[in-house]
Amino acid sequence: MVLQNKRYISWFWFLNLTLAGFGTSAFFMRAQAILDHSLLSDRLVHGLDRAVMSNLFARPEFGSMSAMRSSAFFFAFLFLLATALFLPGVFAGYASTYRLPREDFFRACGRNLWRYIRLLIVAGIVMGIATGALFGIHGWLEDKAAESTNELLLPEVRFVGLFVIFLIMTVFRIWFDLAEADVVLSDQRAVRKSIWAGLRHTLRSLVRLLASYVVAAIVAAIILVGGIWAWMRFVSPESVRGAFVISQLTLLLLLIPRFWQRAVAVSYWQQRMMVPAVPVRSLEPHPIEPQPVAVATAPDPMPVVPSTIPNPPPATQES
Amino acid sequence: MQIRWKPVALVAVLALGLTALMNRKTAAAAPQAAAPAVKTRPSAMTTKDAASAAALSIPDTTLAINSDKPLSERVVHYEIDAKYDAATHIVDATEVLTYHNLTGQALDHFPFHLYQNAFQPKATFVRDSKLMGSRDTGYQKWEDKFYGSEEIKSLEVVGQGDLTSQLQYIAPDDGNKDDKTVVDLRIPMPIAPGAYVRFKIAFQTKFPETQARSGWKRDFVLGGQWFPKVGVWWHGAWNCHQYHNTTEFFADFGVYDVKLTVPQFEVVGASGVMVEEQSNPDNTKTVTYHGDDIHDFAWTASPRYKVRESVYQSQMGPIKLRFLMQPAHWSQAERHEKITRETLDRFEKWYGPYPYKTLTVVDPEPDSAAGGMEYPTFITGDSSWFMPKGLYLLELVVEHEFGHQYWYGMVATNEFEDAWMDEGINSYTEVKVLDSILDKNTSIMNIAGATIGEREEQHSFIRVADRDAMAQKAYEYYNANSYDGITYGKTASVLLTLEGIIGEDTMDKAMHTYFMKYRFTHPTKEDFLKTIEEVSGKNLRWYFDQAVYGTQVMDYEVLDVNSFPVNWYEEKKDKDKKDDEKDDKKGAKDATVYQSYVSLHRKEDFVMPVEVEIKFDNGEKVREHWDGKSRWIRFSYQKKAKVVSAELDPDHSVQIDRNDFNNSFVVEGNPKPTHKLSNYWLFATQWVSQALAWWAV
């Protein structure tokens, strides 16, 4: 599925790059004004000299880093919204047995926009509460571990706790991925029904789905670590182009596991969640028996009954 | 006369004999120590009580030093017998303090530091921490575990009776009536010049959870500033400041004999040499320590320390190195030892010998505020279970705290008033030593191309450069950030810049001279500055007035660089232009003569002569000198070459310039650094975007 629709990953990567590019522009322009004509900045080319970076960030004319972080987060949020906007098209494309035309892709996006907004709100509330509760427990456990005289207990608790949180949040992710798939592929206007269906199926096939999602996440981690390692290992500090290429390649590849997870959701939906079409008995054509004509004037001929009746469109359900 | 003389002589002889016996016993109990030279000074006598005075003296022991005679003018002798209750973190102790009045005048009152009283909600320390910020505890909310106290239960002056009721809390710095960190004792019979006085004190100290490098954390304790300590008579007055959140300590040299009774299972470390360890029937043990020519005594105990010991052969004799490590850091013990040995080596070569017989390096409880502290012959490092190779934070802390054995331990400056003389001078020598051991640009970190050098780390003071002067009382800084930046960073940078002015060799010589001349004394800032002037043979007042006593800020910049043909006004026909271009391609462009200008600007108020190096496109370099007195200067040249770049301070000897980026100007800009940094920022932004989208939708 993912391989047959590689173009989606390219689009999302391009979108990701473009929005992040906007988010980085303030940083770029301010750094340019200070660094480009200074001999000191040459030390940044041959390595990553923290002293020079600190000096740069301390310059009043460079501006505050918090402002630049805010700008970057703003564009990160835009990417999130863009993902939410275009995701229905991706689900439709994955479910399609043929290359989904562009207009159908965008039609799916438009048709499901409001449903996705509702879904995102529900997911945000549920996952927000879960995250808060999990990190609260995690913090409490950390505090307890910090009282121990075994120094390694704290990092161990921290690591195990984060892994458990990751697993639990992945379950939530599976739930809402299935709900998203159901909304699009069932053309489900009643979002709540998709949410319940997603939850039911998540719990029903938890191990299988969780295993698939965790494997995808592990692949993502390997891509990230491997990409950074290759960046440091094979790209010379002076090579800006090389750094750009390998960093973007890493980010492009990093999108694959998440699309893979969505493909898993679509595949699962097709196998287990799709409501089978109601069998419709085909109507046998009846011979038309001529009726006795009572009057001399002949009426308009009756329309010819087609030999087959097409399947009715799936009934939409009101929310 | 004869009748009176006989008992006096008898008492004197008995006192001499007892002191000698005590010293022999102490020496015999220390297996690693050579037999000390047991001497007693002829007792000074008061007119009031000759018999009692004859018994008083400061021991001349040399048990804890590699010297056969005392190294300091010993003013105090503390004999403390303390019992630590690990469950309540309370020390109950008796202290016998013998004080030798070398002030040249009669003393009728004695102030004492009670440092642990700083950890009380209304104390100046806590109040200042809330106002000015703090390195560790911010006191957002008061908690019982922060509470510390130091209470004198009784105080007797030998020959004058119980004077507990005469104790009066004073607040000489800020008048805070709720601050109990200094207590003053008026005595009815003044102590004559040259005489001795003995105080017998019973006190109780309750440690807080670690604050300001003292206290407990879990089952660990660091006993620092834990006993009543007399002030210092300095420049004709008592110097006994309250404990502030930005101040450290000041005390007289002397001898310490300390008995610590702790639970049997504790592993103990302390200042000085351990002379005896004895098990008690109540599941406790008593360890006895002796220190010579030190001005403070600290100790630590934890049941979980793992101990590594070795011997370092110093210029004056063997030093027993003792490392008390956290179990989870045992693999780092070798790193601790390596940096300690290398630091000792540099300090002995460059500044002077380390005379003590021991050095205890404590790896304190993780997540405590006990890391990074210095006490005589006793320091705490600061590490964690994760300390990868290439990250030199533990080396940095151990080196820094060891440096304090010189700049605080032996050259015992007044840390309340001249904090820059211990922290700052120590930061300067830290840069020198770490540069030498771990290289200039990588002395803090060198991991996968990411580097941090200690030298430039000091430069971070620029954020607070105009707030406070170095020569300022530590408790009068604007806030803790300003104190840290100026005291540590600015001082180190000022002294590194001084190297550029008088030469590195001369500076090294000056530092050596300063140490050798002022070790075991309490020098002032002028003692230090004059030593540099004397050794260098230069009048450096113009520099000290701005850098040490002033708040002037330095910022020089290359304002603009400009080159154009001398005959620019001659309009060329198109054909000529094309011919010129052809000539250029043939390498004939040297024929054009250019008028070039380089303008320099002094943006701030620190005036200092500077060098500028101008490079031309034919490879020629020109160096110019500017005294910096005017606000700007312009250099002009007529050459068959254009200016490529101009760089102020081309030897990079000035470390106090606020903005290093504008110290140079390259005509043809290089976009690579910007692109490189922006690519990092872009990558981070994209990754965060993807991560956000991964979980949220």
Interface residues (C-beta under 8 A of the other chain):
Chain A: N16 L17 L19 A20 G21 G23 T24 F27 F28 A31 Q32 I34 L35 D36 H37 S38 L39 L40 S41 D42 L44 V45 G47 L48 D49 R50 A51 V52 M53 S54 N55 L56 A58 R59 M68 A72 F73 F75 A76 F77 F79 L80 T83 A84 L87 Y116 L120 A123 G124 M127 A146 E147 S148 T149 N150 E151 L152 L154 P155 M169 R173 E180 L224 M232 P237 E238 V240 A243 F244 S247 L251 L254 L255 R258
Chain B: R218 D219 R304 Q326 P327 A328 H329 P366 D367 S384 W385 F386 N441 M445 A448 G449 A450 T451 I452 G453 E456 E457 H459 S460 I462 R463 S645 E647 N659 D660 F661 N662 N663 S664 F665 V666 V667 G669 N670 P671 K672 P673 T674 H675 K676 L677 S678 N679 W681 L682 F683 A684 T685 Q686 W687 V688 S689 Q690 L692 A693 W694 W695 A696 V697
